[in-house]
Amino acid sequence: MLRTVLAKNLAGWEVMEIFADRVNEADRVFMEFVGMISDVLDDDGAPESLRHQVLQLAVVFTCSISQLSPGAYFLRRDLFPCITKIITSPDTQRFTFEASLLLSILANFHKSDAAKLNPYLQHICDTQDIELMRKICWAAGFALNAAMKAYQEISDDSIPTFAKSVGALFTSLLPERALAMQPFDPPREFLKTQPIEATVSLLPVFEFLFFNPHFAQVLVDMIPKPSDSKQSALVPPLAYNIISLSSYVLTHASSSASPRMLAYANLALNTLLVMSENAHIMSVFCKPASSKEAIRLCRQRLPLLPVPSPTRAPICALLDCCVLWLRHNLYKRFEVYAFTVCIWTCHRIIWYLQKARMRLEYDWLELWKAVVDLLGFLSGKLDSLVTTGGIERLVQESIQLLDLALRRADIFLPTPIALHEFIYEVVRSSAVVRKQTPLLQSLGQPSSVDRGASLRSDSVSKALSRVLSTAAYYEGKLASADTRSAKDAFRTVSRDIEQNGLHSAHDTDDTDPPYACPACSFPMNADPSH
């Protein structure tokens, strides 16, 4: 009944009139309703099936009421103790999926304008209950693994082995299969039901990861060490499942322009961003992974990512998720905020690597091409894009990412070849980079009195000048060498770097980049209470 009535797009006072007969009776009726939920969930003597039904009732109401005023009654009686009791009790822990979802939904009620008045958000920030967090991770791990398998059932994208290739060859020779063709990209109509509902487990994981400093430790403690000789777990660790599922969600997010798919893509990107901003998670992600717990990434759309090493560092898979989003979501209906979050994530990763002076074995050329393609798309399609604004900020962040990578390339790139490929890509794409100057001028607002925007614009102008200066230097070398092919050009660039070092008149900047606030889509300081 709740689901049906609340699906009518009612106003808050209309909901009160329907369920309380009149608005004046709303306090009594809705507080009795919340009290009933609290009492049953907290009652150890109540049948488990009844407690489960009441828990589901609370989830239906809080999801359906959205941000309407009747939802505030759940803030007037603190349900956190009884929700955590459901999660940690051996008799009801199998209901952790719904209980953690209810907690995260309640924490999101008017989060941006009344965060200090929301008891659930404060509890998430303050709790030190490690057992609670482990149970949430356990339930989310199974849910996200199921969501990932739902994508794989649509199209088997596992990396081919020799035996599998031979088997496929013989199968294709059967009379009824000889002329059959398997499309590589799954048909869009098959993806309309994706991601499945279990994907919503990302929400409580994100809330705890962003607000609770202890949750990151619990998350990484579940990752097996490479030296661990135990057999593989039933499902991969949650941290790996987050990355794996994100790769599928981000690959297919814009294929049908479904608001639901795009909402999950935003949630996945913000989760990856928060992971990249956590130094403890990054320190673990930058170490080699156990081959028994390899991260499986989406390979359902062309062009495919390079085949990864089973023991490469998990941070490489996180970067791959960013590349997949940048590659497969350049459409007329452009998701500006999601692309900005993606660029922020790449920026944070490179910042951590250069600060830790860590050379990462990764196919960096895939990332550079994806970023340049994004800038080329924006400069060439700006007039036809459907957006809600923010293009200027996205271009600025992308330029600053390239500038940071150029200034610190010799610190985090693993080999001289990787450095040469990066510089050659910058030179090859110099025309695209130059187009960003008139693009920013057309997007700028000279009348703005925002001092922060003015300072950011000055910083971006310097960054763009440095990138163009580097490109111009090597373009001059190529012109004087009279190169006639791409190979000759690459050799010329490589030879100059080997003889003279990287051309870098760039000033170093040791200031930590600001943390990004998912609630307002702008960088923030390190205080998550913002």
PELINHU-V251036 format. One record per backbone hydrogen bond with DSSP energy under -1.0 kcal/mol. NH is the residue of the N-H (numbers start at 0). CO is the residue of the C=O. Records with the same first field share a line. If there is no record, write none. Layout:
# PELINHU-V251036
NH: CO + CO
This chain:
# PELINHU-V251036
4: 0
5: 1
7: 4
14: 10
15: 11
16: 12
17: 13
18: 14
19: 15
20: 16
21: 19
24: 21
25: 22
28: 24
29: 25
30: 26
31: 27
32: 28
33: 29
34: 30
35: 31
36: 32
37: 33
38: 34
39: 35
40: 36
41: 37
45: 42
50: 46
51: 47
52: 48
53: 49
54: 50
55: 51
56: 52
57: 53
58: 54
59: 55
60: 56
61: 57
62: 58
63: 59
64: 60
67: 64
70: 67
71: 68
72: 69
73: 70
74: 71
82: 78
83: 79
84: 80
85: 81
86: 82
87: 83
88: 84
92: 88
94: 91
95: 92
98: 94
99: 95
100: 96
101: 97
102: 98
103: 99
104: 100
105: 101
106: 102
108: 105
110: 107
113: 109
116: 113
117: 114
121: 117
122: 118
123: 119
124: 120
125: 121
126: 122
129: 127
132: 128
133: 129
134: 130
135: 131
136: 132
137: 133
138: 134
139: 135
140: 136
141: 137
142: 138
143: 139
144: 140
145: 141
146: 142
147: 143
148: 144
149: 145
150: 146
151: 147
152: 148
154: 150
164: 160
165: 161
166: 162
167: 163
168: 164
169: 165
170: 166
171: 167
173: 170
176: 173
177: 173
189: 186
190: 187
193: 190
198: 195
199: 196
200: 197
201: 198
202: 199
204: 200
205: 201
206: 202
207: 203
208: 204
209: 205
210: 206
211: 207
217: 213
218: 214
219: 215
220: 216
222: 219
227: 224
240: 236
241: 237
242: 238
243: 239
244: 240
245: 241
246: 242
247: 243
248: 244
249: 245
250: 246
251: 247
254: 251
261: 257
262: 258
263: 259
264: 260
265: 261
266: 262
267: 263
268: 264
269: 265
270: 266
271: 267
272: 268
273: 269
274: 270
275: 271
276: 272
277: 274
281: 277
282: 278
283: 279
284: 280
285: 281
286: 283
292: 289
311: 308
314: 284
315: 312
317: 313
318: 314
319: 315
320: 316
321: 317
322: 318
323: 319
324: 320
325: 321
326: 322
327: 323
330: 328
333: 331 + 385
335: 333
338: 334
339: 335
340: 336
341: 337
342: 338
343: 339
344: 340
345: 341
346: 342
347: 343
348: 344
349: 345
350: 346
351: 347
352: 348
353: 349
354: 350
355: 351
357: 352
359: 411
363: 361
365: 362
367: 363
368: 364
369: 365
370: 366
371: 367
372: 368
373: 369
374: 370
375: 371
376: 372
377: 373
378: 374
379: 375
380: 376
383: 380
384: 381
385: 331
393: 389
394: 390
395: 391
396: 392
397: 393
398: 394
399: 395
400: 396
401: 397
402: 398
403: 399
404: 400
405: 401
406: 402
407: 403
410: 407
411: 407
412: 408
418: 414
419: 415
420: 416
421: 417
422: 418
423: 419
424: 420
425: 421
426: 422
427: 423
428: 424
429: 426
432: 428
433: 429
434: 430
435: 432
436: 433
438: 434
439: 435
440: 436
441: 437
442: 438
443: 439
447: 444
453: 449
454: 450
455: 451
456: 452
457: 453
458: 454
459: 455
460: 456
461: 457
462: 458
463: 459
464: 460
465: 461
466: 462
467: 463
468: 464
469: 465
470: 466
471: 467
472: 468
473: 469
474: 470
475: 471
476: 472
477: 473
478: 474
479: 475
480: 476
482: 477
488: 484
489: 485
490: 486
491: 487
492: 488
493: 489
494: 490
495: 491
496: 492
497: 493
498: 494
499: 495
500: 496
514: 523
516: 521
520: 516
523: 514
529: 526
